[in-house]
């Protein structure tokens, strides 16, 4: 692709910009800015809208990490909406079931659903709008209908047998009239609208002011009727999952009641004139930072972003960073992670020195601070798959290819991703959030509430002594990874992407392309790739080594050179790698801010807006 052509313009304005993975969420957030809301109000309204219009990728029962820049406080903050493991969830419990891994679907892998708590905490502490106002668009779409993108129909089609035969509460929601809904049809989820409306009614009765009403809503969710409904379903019902058996859940009301969303200082690494910020080591965000730290020493300046050298060096840095994730990352409230060493320039330099002209074929965690790495049992995936029931999907969102409507049938299955929203307002406040979890195929709909819960516990290990081991009250190391960047010490960019283990790969290449001079849309549109060279985060945690999947738009000469360097190159569809959203701010001549935004064209639903 010529740098002079992009799939849509880079948005530019001075009032506000939004980019997200669905045009309806983008427009909802932009509408909030137009009516006087700030970036936090807009992000929360857009985030709740994503729960409704992208139910195959996130939902009310999911989680969300949020990074933001407060113009008033002149600082970046991270807000953790990743809930922890239930008190009953122990390695011994799963071993007694004869399991080597936590299942990928069903009730057993639930964590505390953190999205509601994180969104409301952000709204309470930094927003200006009433909860009822930011929830209104989501309630309207749930009650009155939203257009189904094809991927939603594909997601329902892939698991319709499970819904019909086993998860009947999901059948009642997602198979209206007993049929897979058609792409483009208006679809309604009235039970979610009723749940949110009841929360607002109870919160309004209990709260004397805006802050009190938001706190009351949090109480209703985590200690009121929502928690009661979750407790009743998870403690009494046994549902089929990937074990091939029916199992009861471990999540209880007490787990929800004890949880709060928490603030952290983001982790940062400098790259040239930029300072890139990511969430803490309870996420995979530091993988992005470790790659940038290594790439500082690999001569990236001046490389063509479609050249073999550009792709090879990033791919090899990613292999090393993801190996470190497997060996070292875990909830810092439970694990002593050698983070200072992992992000140090000395460690990055030593790791970069091991990158040569040929592709690595082995998993190579490092030894930060001289410590010996310890990996989990990577053969657990093989044993688990041999004994599991995979007819109804795996850990990630699962989709079936749609044949002509007249002959729909389950065909090839492939996995999906999640959501993203980024907002900058006219005052310069910035929000980047990556909502996920609780997608429609993750677990059965909780009766009376209208939505399923997250299955993020599948990202833990049962092995003793590894940082990612399952423990009660401990957060799994989520793949969700929003990003912020400063430029010349000043707040500059909010960005992120869906994509599971690909998130902190696609965004590294995007960031470097932009830092080298491409505008946001050019950097998003450019041919991209990802590696598979580590145990996957989602069940069954299978490991692939030295696989490099590139878009077929990548020059043939580049693909050939990468194969010659030893990469196992797989050519994917032309527009298959990346789901990136991004917004930037910079001083405008004469005062104020110049705002820009770009959005992902892949999948034909992401959109940016602004003026």
C-alpha angles and dihedrals in degrees: 000000000000114000087233092068127065131172090242134356125279102251115237131184147119105238103062144312135212133184126182144152093260128046093222093057090047092052093045091053092045089050090056090054090048090055095052102271121137128234092274094052089047095048092049093049090047091046093054089047090054089057089062104036097039100040091148089065107032142356147180089283095056137088139252135196113205131197120190145169117223111208090195094052095033093224145101121242136184121217115201114216093166109117123215135241118282119259090249094053108101132150088243091058092056094041089054087058088057093251131142093190138029107259119256099227138026130046102310098073096054121131125187105290103245105177096087092049095047096047092048093045090054091047093048097046102036110011130083105205130092116256090240090059097050091045095048098087092049091048091048093052092046093048102037102029143260129220115263115235111217093253091064091055089046091052093051092044092054094057103028092113091054090050094047096045105031120000097055094163087062091045090058091055104035103032104053110190087005093287135114103250116244124245111264095024120128108253129194133203100188095168090064090049089052092049094051092044091052091049089053093047093051093043092050091053093049103039123075096194141012095279092043092052092051091049090048090052090052088052092050091052101043101029105018139057096321092056090044091054093048092047093050094049097042096045099044109031126073115203134183119260139163091297087072088238135095113254135181120232128252100214115109138181090254090060091056094042093056097050131095131173109251137208124231137177108253121243116244143195128187121233114178109303091347134088110200119203129202138172119271130277091281081080133046089248094111087063087072091050094047090053093051090048090055095042090058085072099043102074100249096158113109096011118137106246089226095049124111091240093056093050095040096052094048092045092051093047088051091054091056096043094049091048087056090049090057094047103037116018123101144124104307090214087068106023134056099228114189089228099153090056094043091055097037121116091232092057092045091050092051092048092047090051089065093059111099137170094280129070117258115240099190136069106251118185114184134231107243111194089004092291120146114242120234120204127198122245100287092187090068089089093059093049092044095051091048090057101035139096107234098167093107102043141279136253100298126060107286128212138188124213111253115232118194110310091248092062107030113168135155108269135152114004123214133170130248141201140229141256142288137194129181126183136180121182131205091266091056101253109151132201130184118180135171109199118192145141132072092067116167096260096045100082139338120290110262104243114246093017100064100221141081127235135244122274096199093132087083086079092071129088128225094213117116117242100018120119093236095053117137114255131165111265093013123125118235114235099260124211090218110115126170117181142212129188135196120207119207086349094303126110108266122152142029113191147151147141143215116243114108109231089005095064097087091042102051092044094051092057091042092051093050093048090052093045088053092058110277115130117240096268094045090050091049095046097047117109110274143183146189137214131229106205108130141046108292119248093229126071128306086029094214118182125228120179130209097357115148115187113195132179111256088237088073108105113270090231090058092050091048092050091050090052089049088054089058102262118143093232120199118186112221129191117298095257106030110103118082141016098200127168121185142173130185139191131198136164113281123220108264094021138299126065135297109218128198137181140184133186139199117265094193111107091016099250109084115099143178126210136179147128 
